Amino acid sequence: MGHTVTLFQAAKDAGKPIVMVTAYDYTMAALAEAAGIEALLVGDSLGMVVQGNDTTLSVTLDDIIYHTRWVVRGAPDTFVLADLPFMTYQPSVEMALRSAGRALQEARAHGVKLEGGEEIVPQVNALVQAGIPVMGHIGMRPQSVHLYGGYGKRGKSKKEHDELLASASALQDAGAFALVLENIPHGLAGEITGRLHIPTIGIGAGEGCDGQIQVFHDLLGLQPDFHPRHAKRYADIGRQMIQALSSYANEVRQGLFHSK
């Protein structure tokens, strides 16, 4: 996809689905680029799939910068977004500018993603005015897990439905180049997609979005016993890795291992 957000808009205008995955290190990024994945997100999901935490809330901006730096190196021809972690942009416009600026300057990200609706419009507007591409994120927002009481579907009530429609329009008007729609009713995702001129990227939001994003580990089964309902598993690499490592361990213990 290259390094410019204009390619996202061109894809929507042409009716071409946008393919995204998360990535957290050089090897993942290189594999994704080789597979033709068009954009990568260094998500704060790394707090769970890389660091082993129960939520994303402990992820720091330094964590994101560290991982983004290697993803950009591994996929030099791919658009790379850095997730801004919890409380690195919500408190003020000034904090959002500093955080996003570090992501672009220190990690060489091409843009940032922020969770939130109408309440973060001032931050989105300021970032865009500063020349920083912003992808929004509405619906189920992992950084608000304690507010929601879990990771369940959002937008089922009329109140939430209307709030998400309003937030989508407000973020578009503030200059966001695309929106992630996470775990919302498929009909609502299609309604938002139809109303917006910017692309929508779905995760657990159905086929009516302009693109899809999935977590790298979920697609490949790197965590064999964890299988989110919204994810489709295309390989069972985690179990294959366990088998391979067990074979190696057994050969060493039996005195059968000989390196070449």
C-alpha positions in Angstrom: 0.0 0.0 0.0 2.9 2.4 0.5 3.3 5.1 3.1 0.6 7.5 2.3 -3.0 7.6 3.5 -4.3 8.5 0.1 -4.0 4.9 -0.9 -6.6 4.0 1.8 -9.0 6.4 0.2 -8.2 5.2 -3.3 -8.9 1.6 -2.2 -12.4 2.6 -0.8 -13.2 4.6 -3.9 -12.3 1.6 -6.1 -14.2 -0.9 -4.0 -10.9 -2.7 -3.2 -10.9 -4.4 0.2 -8.1 -3.2 2.6 -6.1 -6.0 4.3 -4.5 -5.3 7.7 -2.9 -7.3 10.5 -1.1 -6.5 13.7 2.6 -7.0 14.0 5.0 -6.5 16.9 8.5 -7.3 15.6 10.8 -7.5 12.6 10.0 -11.1 11.7 6.3 -10.7 11.9 6.4 -7.6 9.8 8.7 -9.1 7.1 6.4 -12.1 6.8 3.3 -9.9 6.5 4.9 -7.8 3.8 6.0 -10.9 1.9 2.4 -12.1 2.0 1.2 -8.9 0.5 -0.6 -7.4 3.6 -1.3 -3.8 2.8 -1.0 -2.1 6.2 0.3 -3.1 9.7 -0.8 -2.0 13.1 1.5 -2.1 16.1 -1.4 -2.6 18.4 -1.5 -2.1 22.2 -2.8 -5.7 22.0 0.9 -6.5 22.4 0.2 -6.1 26.1 -1.8 -9.3 25.9 -0.3 -11.4 23.1 3.4 -10.4 23.7 3.6 -9.4 27.3 1.0 -11.8 28.7 -1.2 -9.3 30.5 -4.9 -9.6 31.0 -5.6 -6.2 29.3 -3.9 -3.6 27.1 -3.8 -1.0 29.9 -0.3 -1.5 31.1 1.3 -0.9 27.7 3.4 2.3 27.6 4.3 4.6 24.8 7.9 3.4 25.1 6.7 -0.1 24.5 4.9 1.0 21.4 7.8 2.9 20.1 10.2 0.0 20.7 8.0 -2.5 18.8 7.1 -0.1 16.0 10.7 0.6 15.3 11.4 -3.0 14.4 8.1 -3.5 12.5 9.0 -0.5 10.3 12.4 -2.1 9.7 10.9 -5.4 8.8 8.3 -4.0 6.4 9.9 -1.0 4.7 7.4 -0.9 1.9 4.2 -1.2 4.0 2.1 1.4 5.8 2.7 1.1 9.6 0.4 2.5 12.2 1.3 2.9 15.9 -1.4 2.5 18.5 -1.3 5.2 21.1 -1.7 3.5 24.5 -4.1 4.3 27.4 -3.7 7.8 28.8 -1.1 9.0 26.3 -3.6 11.1 24.4 -6.8 11.4 26.4 -5.8 14.0 29.0 -5.0 16.8 26.5 -4.3 17.9 23.0 -0.7 18.7 24.0 -0.1 15.2 25.3 -1.6 13.7 22.1 0.7 15.8 20.0 3.8 14.8 22.0 2.9 11.1 22.0 2.1 10.9 18.3 5.1 13.0 17.5 7.4 10.5 19.3 5.7 7.6 17.4 6.6 9.2 14.1 10.0 10.7 14.9 11.5 7.9 17.1 9.7 4.8 15.7 9.2 6.1 12.1 5.5 5.1 12.1 3.5 6.5 9.2 0.5 7.3 11.4 -1.3 6.6 14.7 -4.5 5.0 15.9 -6.6 6.4 18.7 -9.5 4.8 20.5 -12.5 7.1 21.3 -15.5 8.9 19.9 -16.6 12.5 20.0 -14.7 13.2 23.1 -11.3 12.9 21.3 -12.2 15.1 18.3 -10.0 18.0 19.5 -7.0 15.6 19.7 -7.7 14.1 16.3 -8.1 17.6 14.7 -4.9 18.9 16.3 -2.9 15.8 15.1 -4.2 16.1 11.6 -3.5 19.8 11.5 0.1 19.0 12.6 0.4 16.6 9.6 0.0 13.3 11.5 -2.3 10.8 9.9 -4.9 9.5 12.4 -7.0 6.3 12.3 -9.9 6.3 14.7 -11.3 3.3 16.6 -14.9 3.0 17.8 -17.1 0.3 19.0 -15.6 -2.1 21.6 -12.6 -0.2 22.8 -10.1 -2.4 24.8 -8.7 0.6 26.7 -12.2 1.1 28.2 -12.6 -2.5 29.3 -13.2 -1.6 32.9 -15.8 1.0 31.9 -17.6 -1.6 29.7 -17.2 -4.5 32.1 -15.6 -6.7 29.5 -15.0 -7.1 25.8 -18.6 -7.7 24.7 -20.3 -6.2 21.6 -21.1 -2.5 21.6 -23.9 -0.7 19.7 -26.7 -3.1 20.4 -28.9 -0.5 22.2 -30.4 2.4 20.3 -28.5 4.8 22.5 -25.1 3.2 21.7 -26.2 2.8 18.0 -26.8 6.5 17.7 -23.6 7.4 19.7 -21.5 5.3 17.3 -23.0 6.9 14.3 -22.4 10.4 15.7 -18.8 9.5 16.7 -18.0 8.1 13.3 -19.2 11.3 11.5 -17.4 13.5 14.1 -14.1 11.6 13.7 -14.3 11.8 9.9 -15.1 15.6 10.1 -12.0 16.0 12.4 -9.8 14.6 9.7 -9.4 10.9 10.5 -8.4 9.0 7.3 -10.1 5.7 8.4 -11.9 4.1 11.3 -11.6 0.8 13.0 -15.0 -0.7 13.9 -14.6 -3.3 16.6 -17.1 -5.8 17.7 -20.3 -4.0 16.7 -23.5 -5.4 15.0 -22.8 -6.1 11.4 -25.7 -4.1 10.3 -24.5 -1.0 12.1 -21.0 -1.5 10.7 -22.5 -1.5 7.2 -24.6 1.6 8.0 -21.5 3.5 9.2 -19.5 2.3 6.2 -22.2 3.5 3.8 -22.5 6.9 5.5 -18.7 7.7 5.5 -16.5 8.7 2.6 -13.4 7.4 4.5 -12.7 3.7 4.8 -13.8 1.5 7.7 -11.7 -1.4 8.9 -13.6 -4.1 10.7 -12.7 -6.5 13.4 -15.7 -8.6 14.5 -17.9 -6.2 12.6 -18.8 -8.3 9.6 -18.2 -8.2 5.9 -19.7 -4.8 5.2 -16.6 -2.8 6.1 -14.1 -1.5 3.6 -11.3 -3.7 5.0 -10.5 -6.1 7.8 -7.8 -6.3 10.5 -6.9 -9.3 12.7 -4.4 -10.0 15.4 -1.3 -11.9 13.9 -1.4 -14.5 16.7 -5.1 -15.2 16.2 -4.8 -15.8 12.5 -1.9 -18.3 12.9 -2.9 -20.0 16.1 0.2 -18.9 18.0 -1.8 -19.2 21.2 -3.3 -22.6 20.7 -5.9 -22.4 23.5 -7.1 -18.9 22.8 -9.5 -18.5 19.9 -11.6 -15.3 19.9 -15.0 -15.6 18.3 -14.3 -12.9 15.8 -11.1 -14.4 14.6 -10.6 -17.0 11.8 -7.6 -19.3 12.3 -5.7 -20.1 9.1 -3.0 -22.2 10.6 -2.2 -24.0 13.9 1.4 -22.9 14.1 1.4 -22.7 17.9 0.9 -26.5 18.2 3.4 -27.2 15.4 6.0 -25.1 17.2 5.4 -27.0 20.5 5.8 -30.3 18.6 9.0 -29.1 16.9 10.5 -27.9 20.2 9.6 -31.1 21.9 11.3 -33.1 19.2 14.4 -31.0 19.6 14.3 -31.4 23.4 13.9 -35.2 23.1 16.8 -35.5 20.7 19.1 -33.5 23.0 18.1 -35.6 26.1 18.6 -38.8 24.2 22.0 -37.8 22.8 20.6 -37.9 19.3 21.1 -34.2 18.4 23.8 -33.4 16.0 24.1 -29.9 14.5 25.3 -29.6 10.9 
